[in-house]
């Protein structure tokens, strides 16, 4: 008797009237016997030269060991920014084609910049999961519109909805390494330790990654896994444990010029660059080290120490992971990829910054104050970034930086390690390749055909090509001939060993851009501009760029002002569209992009039921010890503290807050361009006032909590400082008026938080 089950399930057995007349059948496992595990480790803002095996003197012994037993690529390219590079990596498609022209914080209203990957471009996690892999993501995500990254969602662009079974990390483009804004699967969670405990988020995400793997291999050892491990390092803030900071004291006192020369010599010695490579001249605005003042050198050297310490500490975590895989006898059959998402960052400016929020607020670094706080750099009381000179050293021997389409922005380290397949090689590959090639490479090595349909959605073509031939043959031809680049108006194109590139000045006509031409096969560092000597070739390259731009959805080119770029994000349903916010605690942590603006002043009102006159705790807390504000009760007294880069404006009531129902108000009214009058009221009676000298346009990359404090705003309390009473409601009300200045600050902050 024939029979078809209502589910439509394919059935290879026999179904009769009874079991005796039937034959059972089970489908084959989705994963092949002995299928390899896949681990992709992504570092952030690490330049071409920063790994020891790519030339630097920063100690990265664990990364170097993987390179020594694997393959280093010297022609690997990215998009020049974080979210776009990660979209390329996970989908195998060009970033404009998948709606990630720049960072995921923005939606310009055009298909090339939605801040989210469309369903027609399935992620590697979705594909590998469909083929039986357990899929885990840990660390930085930054592939969802940040205004959607609240407990209210929508969650469809979060990791668990994009193919990952488990997730633990931070959704935004950066996080404080000691006080991170953590998400576990689909909900926000507290940090499992404190600074006093020695907590650091890089260690935490590796611990969680090992836990995911341990669970899988203990319970279903046959099942392979895919781990996407994305560190916050070496994006600012550059923070690491004290012993790593002390390890690098004095190592960079000779300056960036000496470091560039030494690292360049090591690159030639290692074969990372051809012997005839030239060292690019200083980028515009980079002074020779000898021309810096003593204080400028002290500050810059200490900032670079913090960067190096963070990279060294991250390398130690990669070492912990590889040792764990080896202990479980998994390392040999794990395809392990280590890469950076773009070149070293230019966001530290010419001198570097102790707290990058100063830059977002248009405030110059106070060098005297910074030098007086040198020992804070790298710890929880700093949010530092390196100056241009050290960033260019990290990109040795190249020019320009992250955000730019010259080599310093788009050429990055890539290491592939897989002993079971590759053996012990330690070889170098010079083929041109791109982040879009990694997903096709993984699928090719795992013998998976790119699917034409995923979850019922037809898939766009994969743009990348597999690097598998180059893994076995150092002379394998590059599988494709052309790759375009575009980032923030900067443009470039590689074609058959040549590269045309332009550095765009925002606000100027694109047709006025000056294109440069380099024979990249013979000019690794883009030093010999052939534009004048080869005008025909240059024109053909520029024409080819326009054709590739149209084919990949790059258009329209867009260098509009910051306010215009954020307009589309201010739509109904998102926090940016409101001027009145009503919260009913307890609620989950709120990321900065979803918080009420505090740029033009605000009023916040708290209705609470206070348990007793000696009950202490935070009522509203936003930001960190570097900048932010907190409304709290301490020793029974109501207090408000506005922290402007460690300059505190503190208001405190004279008497204890009595038990019972109260209405607490804080009013911040701007009195001129920067200052604001602040008043504190209890049940309509003013109990204190003060003048904030500088009301910041943007406070902090750390968001807001109600009834607790994720990160301490001042030294009067320790996190989480939970309030023991009941908060009935919290209301924020914002003034009406033009918002362009605050939007501009938000965009500047967002663009440098990748």
C-alpha positions in Angstrom: 0.0 0.0 0.0 1.4 3.4 -0.9 1.2 6.2 1.6 2.3 9.8 1.8 2.6 11.5 5.1 0.8 14.8 5.4 4.0 16.6 6.4 5.4 16.0 2.9 8.5 14.5 4.5 10.7 12.5 2.1 10.5 8.9 3.1 12.7 6.1 1.9 11.1 3.3 3.7 7.8 1.4 3.4 4.5 2.3 5.1 1.9 -0.5 5.4 -1.2 -1.0 7.5 0.9 -2.3 10.4 4.5 -2.1 11.7 4.9 -5.7 10.6 4.1 -4.7 7.0 6.3 -1.5 7.2 10.0 -0.7 7.0 11.4 2.3 8.9 13.8 4.8 7.4 15.9 7.7 8.7 17.5 10.5 6.7 21.2 10.7 6.6 22.8 13.3 9.0 23.1 16.7 7.4 26.8 16.8 8.2 29.4 14.6 6.5 31.3 12.2 8.6 34.5 14.0 9.7 33.4 17.4 8.4 35.8 20.1 9.6 35.0 22.7 12.2 35.3 26.3 11.1 36.6 29.2 13.3 36.8 32.7 11.9 38.6 35.2 14.2 38.1 38.9 13.3 40.1 41.7 14.8 39.1 45.3 14.5 41.2 48.2 13.2 44.4 46.1 13.1 46.6 47.4 10.3 48.5 45.4 7.7 51.7 45.5 9.8 50.3 45.1 13.3 50.7 41.3 13.8 54.3 40.3 14.6 54.3 37.9 11.6 53.4 40.9 9.3 56.3 43.0 10.6 55.5 44.7 13.9 57.4 44.3 17.2 54.2 43.9 19.1 54.2 40.4 20.7 51.6 38.3 18.9 53.1 34.9 19.4 49.9 32.9 19.1 48.9 34.5 15.9 52.4 34.1 14.6 52.3 30.4 15.5 49.2 30.0 13.4 50.9 31.7 10.6 53.9 29.5 10.9 51.8 26.4 10.6 49.4 27.9 8.1 49.3 30.4 5.2 49.7 34.2 5.3 48.1 36.2 2.5 49.6 39.6 1.6 47.1 40.5 -1.1 44.0 40.3 1.1 41.6 43.3 0.9 38.6 44.5 2.8 36.1 47.4 2.4 37.9 49.9 4.7 35.1 49.8 7.4 33.8 47.3 9.9 30.1 46.6 9.1 30.7 46.4 5.3 33.7 44.1 5.7 31.8 41.8 8.0 28.8 41.7 5.6 31.2 40.7 2.8 32.9 38.1 5.0 29.6 36.4 6.1 27.8 36.6 2.7 30.4 36.4 0.0 28.8 39.4 -1.7 29.9 43.0 -2.2 28.8 45.3 0.6 26.7 47.8 -1.4 24.8 44.8 -2.9 23.8 43.7 0.6 22.7 47.1 1.9 25.9 47.8 3.9 27.5 50.7 2.1 28.9 52.0 5.4 28.1 51.2 9.1 24.9 49.6 10.2 23.9 52.6 12.3 22.5 54.4 9.2 19.7 54.0 6.6 20.0 56.6 3.9 16.8 55.6 2.2 18.6 53.8 -0.7 19.1 50.1 -1.2 22.9 50.3 -0.8 22.6 51.6 2.8 19.9 49.9 4.8 22.2 48.9 7.7 21.0 45.2 7.4 21.8 42.3 5.2 18.8 41.3 3.0 17.4 37.7 3.1 18.5 37.2 -0.5 22.1 37.1 0.8 22.2 34.3 3.4 25.0 34.3 5.8 27.6 31.6 6.1 26.0 30.7 9.4 22.7 30.1 7.7 24.3 27.9 5.1 26.5 25.9 7.4 23.6 25.4 9.9 21.5 23.9 7.0 24.4 21.5 6.4 24.5 20.3 10.0 27.0 22.6 11.7 26.3 24.0 15.1 26.8 27.8 14.7 28.1 30.2 17.3 28.9 33.9 17.3 30.8 35.7 20.1 31.9 39.3 20.4 31.1 42.2 18.1 28.1 42.1 15.8 27.3 45.5 14.3 25.3 44.1 11.4 21.9 45.4 12.6 20.5 48.9 12.6 21.5 50.1 16.1 18.2 51.7 16.8 16.7 48.2 16.5 19.2 46.8 19.1 16.9 47.2 22.1 14.8 44.7 24.0 11.9 45.8 21.8 13.7 44.9 18.6 12.7 44.1 16.0 15.2 41.2 16.3 15.3 39.9 12.8 18.8 41.3 12.1 20.3 40.0 15.4 22.7 37.0 15.3 20.2 34.3 16.2 17.9 35.4 13.3 20.8 35.3 10.9 21.9 31.7 11.3 23.6 31.5 14.6 22.4 29.0 17.2 24.0 30.9 20.1 25.3 34.4 20.6 27.2 36.2 23.3 28.8 39.6 22.9 27.9 43.2 22.1 25.7 44.4 19.3 27.3 47.8 18.7 30.4 48.9 16.9 32.5 49.3 20.1 32.2 48.7 23.8 34.0 49.4 27.0 36.3 46.4 27.6 35.8 46.5 31.4 32.1 47.4 31.4 30.6 46.0 28.1 27.0 46.2 27.1 26.5 42.4 26.8 23.8 40.4 24.9 23.3 36.7 25.4 21.2 35.2 22.6 18.3 37.6 22.4 18.5 39.5 25.7 20.8 41.8 27.5 22.8 40.4 30.5 25.1 41.7 33.2 28.8 41.3 33.0 29.8 38.2 35.0 32.7 40.0 36.8 34.1 43.4 37.8 37.3 45.3 37.2 38.3 44.3 40.7 37.8 40.7 39.8 40.1 41.2 36.7 37.2 41.1 34.2 37.8 41.9 30.6 35.4 41.3 27.7 37.9 39.6 25.4 38.5 36.9 28.0 34.8 36.6 28.6 33.8 36.0 24.9 36.5 33.3 24.6 35.3 31.6 27.7 31.8 31.6 26.3 33.0 30.4 22.9 34.8 27.5 24.6 31.6 26.7 26.5 29.5 26.6 23.3 32.1 24.1 21.8 32.4 22.1 25.0 28.6 21.6 25.2 28.4 20.5 21.5 31.3 18.1 21.6 30.3 16.6 24.9 26.8 15.9 23.8 26.9 15.4 20.1 30.6 14.8 19.3 29.9 13.9 15.7 28.5 17.4 15.0 30.9 20.0 13.6 30.7 23.6 14.6 31.2 27.1 13.1 32.5 29.8 15.5 32.5 33.4 14.4 34.7 35.2 17.1 34.8 39.0 16.6 37.0 40.8 19.2 36.5 44.4 20.2 40.2 44.7 19.9 42.0 46.7 18.5 39.2 49.2 18.1 39.1 52.0 20.6 38.9 52.1 23.6 42.3 50.5 23.9 42.0 48.8 27.3 43.7 45.8 28.8 44.8 44.4 32.1 47.5 46.4 33.9 50.2 43.8 33.5 50.0 44.1 29.7 50.2 47.9 29.9 53.2 47.7 32.1 54.9 45.2 29.7 55.0 47.9 27.0 56.3 50.8 29.1 58.9 52.7 27.2 58.9 50.5 24.1 57.7 53.2 21.7 59.6 56.1 23.1 61.7 56.2 19.9 58.6 57.2 18.0 56.6 56.2 14.9 59.3 57.0 12.3 61.8 54.6 14.0 59.0 52.0 14.3 58.0 52.3 10.7 61.6 51.8 9.5 62.1 48.8 11.8 58.7 47.2 10.9 59.3 47.8 7.2 62.7 46.1 7.4 61.1 43.1 9.2 58.5 42.9 6.5 61.2 42.6 3.9 63.0 40.0 6.0 59.9 37.9 6.4 59.0 38.2 2.7 55.7 39.9 3.6 56.5 42.7 1.0 58.7 42.4 -2.0 62.3 43.5 -1.6 61.9 46.5 -3.9 58.9 47.9 -2.0 59.1 51.6 -1.1 58.0 53.0 2.3 55.1 55.4 1.6 55.8 59.0 2.7 54.0 60.5 5.7 50.3 60.9 5.3 49.1 64.6 5.3 49.1 65.9 8.9 51.6 63.3 10.2 54.6 65.2 11.6 58.1 63.6 11.9 58.5 62.4 15.5 61.4 64.7 16.0 59.1 67.7 15.5 56.7 66.8 18.3 57.0 68.6 21.6 58.0 66.6 24.6 54.5 66.4 25.9 53.2 65.3 22.5 55.7 62.5 22.4 54.9 61.4 26.0 51.2 61.2 25.2 51.6 59.6 21.8 54.0 56.9 23.1 51.6 56.0 26.0 48.7 55.7 23.6 50.6 53.3 21.4 51.6 51.3 24.5 47.9 50.9 25.3 47.2 49.8 21.7 50.0 47.2 21.8 49.0 45.9 25.2 45.4 45.4 23.9 46.7 43.5 20.8 49.0 41.4 23.0 46.2 40.6 25.4 43.9 39.6 22.5 46.6 37.4 21.1 46.7 35.6 24.5 43.0 34.9 24.2 43.5 33.5 20.7 46.2 31.3 22.3 43.7 30.1 25.0 41.2 29.2 22.3 43.7 27.2 20.1 45.1 25.5 23.2 41.5 24.5 24.1 40.9 23.1 20.6 44.1 21.2 20.8 43.3 19.8 24.2 40.0 18.4 22.8 41.8 17.1 19.7 39.9 19.5 17.5 42.6 21.8 16.2 43.9 19.7 13.4 40.5 19.4 11.7 39.5 23.0 12.3 39.6 25.4 9.4 40.8 28.5 11.4 40.9 31.9 9.8 42.4 35.1 11.4 41.9 38.5 9.8 41.3 42.2 10.4 38.3 44.1 9.1 40.1 47.2 7.9 43.3 49.2 8.3 44.4 51.1 11.4 42.1 53.9 12.5 42.6 57.5 11.7 40.0 58.6 14.3 42.6 59.5 16.9 43.5 62.6 15.0 47.0 64.1 14.7 47.8 63.9 18.5 45.7 61.0 19.6 42.8 61.2 22.2 42.5 60.2 25.8 38.7 60.0 25.3 37.4 59.8 21.7 34.1 61.5 22.7 36.1 64.8 22.8 36.5 64.4 19.1 32.8 63.8 18.5 32.0 67.0 20.4 34.5 69.1 18.5 36.8 69.5 21.5 40.5 69.6 21.3 42.5 67.3 23.6 43.9 69.2 26.5 47.5 68.0 26.3 48.5 69.3 29.7 45.6 67.5 31.3 46.2 64.3 29.3 49.9 64.2 30.3 48.9 64.6 33.9 46.7 61.4 33.5 49.1 59.2 31.5 48.7 56.4 34.0 44.9 56.3 33.3 45.6 55.4 29.6 44.6 51.8 28.9 42.5 51.4 32.0 38.8 51.9 32.8 39.2 55.7 33.2 40.2 56.2 29.6 38.7 55.7 26.1 41.8 56.3 24.1 42.8 56.1 20.4 46.2 56.4 18.7 47.4 59.4 16.7 47.8 59.4 12.9 51.5 58.7 13.0 51.0 55.4 15.0 48.1 54.4 12.8 50.2 54.8 9.6 53.0 52.8 11.3 50.4 50.1 11.8 49.6 50.2 8.1 53.3 50.0 7.1 54.4 50.3 4.3 51.1 51.7 3.0 49.4 55.2 2.8 46.2 56.4 4.4 44.0 54.6 6.9 40.7 52.9 7.7 37.8 54.7 5.8 40.1 55.2 2.8 40.4 53.0 -0.3 44.2 53.3 -0.6 46.2 50.4 0.7 46.2 51.6 4.3 42.5 51.3 4.5 41.8 48.1 2.5 44.9 45.8 2.6 44.8 43.6 5.7 46.4 40.5 7.3 44.8 37.1 6.6 45.9 33.8 8.0 44.4 30.4 7.1 45.3 27.4 9.3 44.1 23.8 8.8 46.7 21.2 9.5 44.5 18.2 8.4 44.2 19.7 4.9 47.1 22.1 4.5 49.8 20.3 6.6 52.4 22.5 8.2 53.3 25.2 5.6 54.3 28.6 7.0 54.0 29.9 3.4 53.0 33.2 2.0 50.5 33.8 -0.8 50.5 37.0 -2.8 47.3 36.6 -4.9 44.9 39.4 -4.8 41.8 38.5 -2.7 39.0 40.1 -0.9 36.7 39.6 2.1 34.0 38.4 -0.3 36.2 35.4 -1.1 36.1 33.9 2.4 32.6 32.5 2.4 33.0 30.8 -1.0 36.4 29.4 0.2 34.8 27.9 3.3 32.0 26.4 1.2 34.4 25.1 -1.4 36.6 23.4 1.2 33.6 21.9 2.9 32.2 20.8 -0.5 29.1 22.8 -0.2 27.4 24.4 -3.2 26.2 27.9 -2.7 22.4 27.5 -2.4 20.0 29.1 -4.8 17.3 29.3 -2.2 17.5 29.7 1.5 14.5 29.6 3.8 12.3 30.0 0.7 14.1 33.1 -0.5 15.9 33.1 -3.9 19.6 34.1 -3.4 21.5 36.7 -5.3 24.7 35.4 -6.9 27.8 35.0 -4.8 30.4 37.6 -5.9 33.5 36.1 -4.3 35.6 33.2 -5.6 37.3 30.4 -3.6 40.9 30.7 -2.5 41.2 26.9 -2.3 43.4 26.7 -5.4 45.9 29.2 -3.8 46.0 27.2 -0.6 47.6 24.2 -2.4 49.4 26.1 -5.2 51.4 29.3 -4.5 51.3 30.1 -8.2 47.5 29.6 -8.7 46.0 32.3 -10.8 43.6 34.7 -9.2 40.1 33.5 -10.0 38.7 36.9 -11.0 40.2 39.9 -12.7 38.3 42.9 -11.1 37.3 44.3 -7.7 35.9 47.7 -7.0 36.1 49.8 -3.8 34.0 52.6 -2.5 33.8 54.1 1.0 32.4 57.5 2.0 33.1 58.7 -1.5 36.6 57.4 -1.7 36.8 55.1 -4.7 39.2 52.5 -6.2 39.3 49.6 -8.6 41.7 46.7 -9.0 42.0 45.1 -12.4 44.5 42.5 -13.6 47.3 43.8 -11.3 46.6 47.5 -11.7 44.7 49.8 -9.3 43.1 53.2 -9.8 42.1 55.0 -6.7 41.0 58.4 -5.5 40.8 60.2 -2.2 37.5 62.2 -2.2 37.0 65.5 -0.3 33.5 65.6 1.0 31.4 68.3 -0.5 33.4 68.5 -3.7 32.0 67.2 -7.1 32.9 63.6 -7.7 33.9 64.4 -11.2 36.6 66.7 -9.8 38.3 63.8 -7.9 41.9 63.2 -8.9 42.4 59.6 -9.8 45.8 57.9 -9.2 47.1 54.8 -11.0 49.4 52.2 -9.6 50.8 48.9 -11.1 50.0 47.1 -7.9 51.9 43.9 -8.9 55.1 45.9 -9.0 54.3 48.7 -6.6 53.0 47.2 -3.4 52.8 50.4 -1.4 51.2 52.6 -4.1 54.1 55.0 -4.3 54.6 55.4 -8.1 51.6 57.2 -9.6 51.3 56.2 -13.3 48.3 58.4 -14.1 50.3 60.8 -16.2 52.2 58.1 -18.0 49.2 55.9 -18.7 46.2 58.2 -19.3 44.4 55.6 -21.6 44.7 52.9 -19.0 43.5 55.2 -16.3 40.4 56.2 -18.3 39.6 52.6 -19.0 40.0 51.8 -15.2 37.7 54.7 -14.2 35.1 53.7 -16.8 35.4 50.1 -15.5 34.8 51.5 -11.9 31.5 53.1 -13.1 30.4 49.9 -14.7 31.2 47.8 -11.6 29.5 50.4 -9.4 26.3 50.1 -11.4 26.5 46.3 -11.5 27.0 46.1 -7.7 24.5 48.6 -6.5 27.0 51.2 -5.4 25.0 54.2 -6.8 24.1 56.8 -5.9 27.4 58.1 -4.7 26.6 59.9 -1.5 28.7 62.4 0.5 25.8 64.4 2.0 26.1 66.1 5.3 25.7 64.1 8.5 22.2 65.5 9.3 20.9 64.3 5.9 22.3 60.9 6.3 20.5 60.3 9.6 17.1 61.7 8.5 15.9 58.3 7.2 16.5 56.7 10.6 14.1 59.2 12.2 11.0 57.2 11.3 8.0 56.2 13.4 8.6 53.2 15.6 12.2 54.1 16.3 13.5 56.1 19.3 15.0 58.8 17.1 11.5 59.9 16.0 10.2 60.9 19.5 10.7 63.8 21.9 8.9 62.2 24.8 10.0 58.8 26.3 8.1 57.0 29.0 9.7 53.9 30.6 8.2 51.5 33.1 11.1 49.9 35.0 12.5 47.4 35.5 13.5 47.2 31.8 16.5 46.0 29.9 19.6 48.0 29.2 19.2 50.6 26.4 22.0 51.1 23.9 23.2 54.6 23.2 21.6 54.8 19.7 18.1 54.2 21.3 18.5 56.7 24.2 16.9 60.1 24.3 19.2 62.8 23.0 20.7 65.0 25.7 22.4 67.5 23.3 19.9 70.4 23.8 18.9 69.9 27.4 16.1 67.7 28.7 13.8 67.1 31.6 13.6 63.7 33.3 11.0 62.8 35.9 11.1 59.8 38.1 8.0 58.5 40.0 9.2 56.2 42.8 8.3 54.5 46.0 11.3 54.9 48.3 11.6 52.1 50.9 13.5 53.9 53.7 15.6 57.0 54.4 18.8 55.0 54.2 18.1 53.2 50.9 20.8 53.9 48.3 21.1 53.1 44.6 21.1 54.5 41.0 17.8 55.7 39.6 19.1 56.6 36.1 22.6 56.1 34.8 23.9 56.8 31.3 27.5 56.6 30.1 30.7 55.6 32.0 33.4 57.1 34.2 34.7 58.9 31.2 31.5 60.8 30.4 27.8 60.5 31.3 25.4 61.4 34.0 23.7 59.6 36.9 20.8 60.4 39.2 21.2 58.4 42.4 20.6 58.2 46.1 23.7 58.0 48.3 23.7 57.9 52.1 20.0 58.8 51.8 20.6 62.0 49.9 19.4 62.5 46.3 22.2 63.4 43.9 22.7 64.3 40.2 26.2 64.2 38.6 27.0 65.3 35.1 30.4 64.0 34.1 32.1 65.9 31.2 35.4 64.0 30.7 36.1 63.7 34.5 34.9 67.3 35.2 31.9 66.7 37.5 29.0 68.9 38.1 27.3 67.6 41.2 24.1 68.6 42.9 23.0 67.0 46.2 19.9 67.5 48.4 20.7 68.6 52.0 18.4 66.2 53.7 17.7 62.5 53.3 14.9 61.3 51.0 12.0 60.2 53.2 10.3 56.8 52.8 7.2 56.9 50.6 6.0 58.0 47.1 8.0 60.9 45.5 8.3 62.7 42.2 11.9 63.4 41.4 12.8 65.9 38.6 16.0 67.0 36.9 15.8 69.9 34.5 18.7 70.8 32.2 18.0 74.0 30.3 20.6 75.4 27.9 21.6 79.0 28.7 23.9 79.6 25.8 25.8 77.6 23.1 27.4 75.2 25.5 26.3 75.9 29.1 23.1 74.7 30.8 21.4 75.4 34.1 20.5 72.3 36.1 17.9 72.1 38.8 17.0 69.1 41.0 13.5 68.9 42.5 11.8 66.6 45.0 8.0 66.7 44.9 8.1 70.1 43.1 10.4 71.7 45.5 13.9 72.7 44.3 16.6 71.2 46.4 19.7 72.1 44.4 21.0 73.8 41.3 24.3 74.1 39.4 25.7 75.3 36.0 27.0 72.8 33.6 29.8 74.5 31.7 29.8 72.3 28.7 26.7 70.4 27.7 28.0 67.7 25.4 26.3 67.1 22.0 27.0 63.4 22.5 27.8 61.8 25.8 29.1 58.3 25.5 29.0 55.1 23.5 27.7 53.4 26.6 23.9 53.5 26.9 21.4 53.8 29.8 20.1 51.8 32.7 17.2 52.5 35.1 17.4 51.4 38.7 21.1 50.4 38.3 24.3 51.5 36.8 26.2 49.4 34.3 29.4 51.5 34.7 30.1 53.9 37.5 29.8 57.5 36.5 31.8 58.7 39.5 33.8 57.1 42.4 31.0 57.4 45.0 29.7 54.0 44.2 30.4 50.7 42.5 28.4 49.1 39.7 25.7 47.8 39.5 24.5 49.9 42.5 21.0 48.6 42.2 18.2 50.7 43.7 16.2 48.7 46.3 13.0 50.7 46.0 10.3 50.6 43.3 10.6 52.9 40.3 7.1 53.4 38.9 8.0 55.4 35.8 10.7 57.5 34.2 9.9 60.2 31.7 12.3 62.1 29.4 11.1 65.2 27.6 13.2 66.9 25.0 12.9 70.5 23.8 11.7 71.3 20.3 14.1 73.0 17.8 16.6 72.2 15.1 18.7 69.0 15.7 21.3 69.2 13.0 24.2 69.8 15.4 23.4 66.9 17.6 22.7 64.6 14.6 26.1 65.7 13.1 27.7 64.6 16.4 25.8 61.3 16.4 26.9 60.5 12.9 30.5 61.4 13.6 30.4 59.1 16.6 28.7 56.3 14.7 31.1 56.5 11.8 34.1 56.0 14.1 32.5 53.2 16.1 33.1 50.4 13.7 
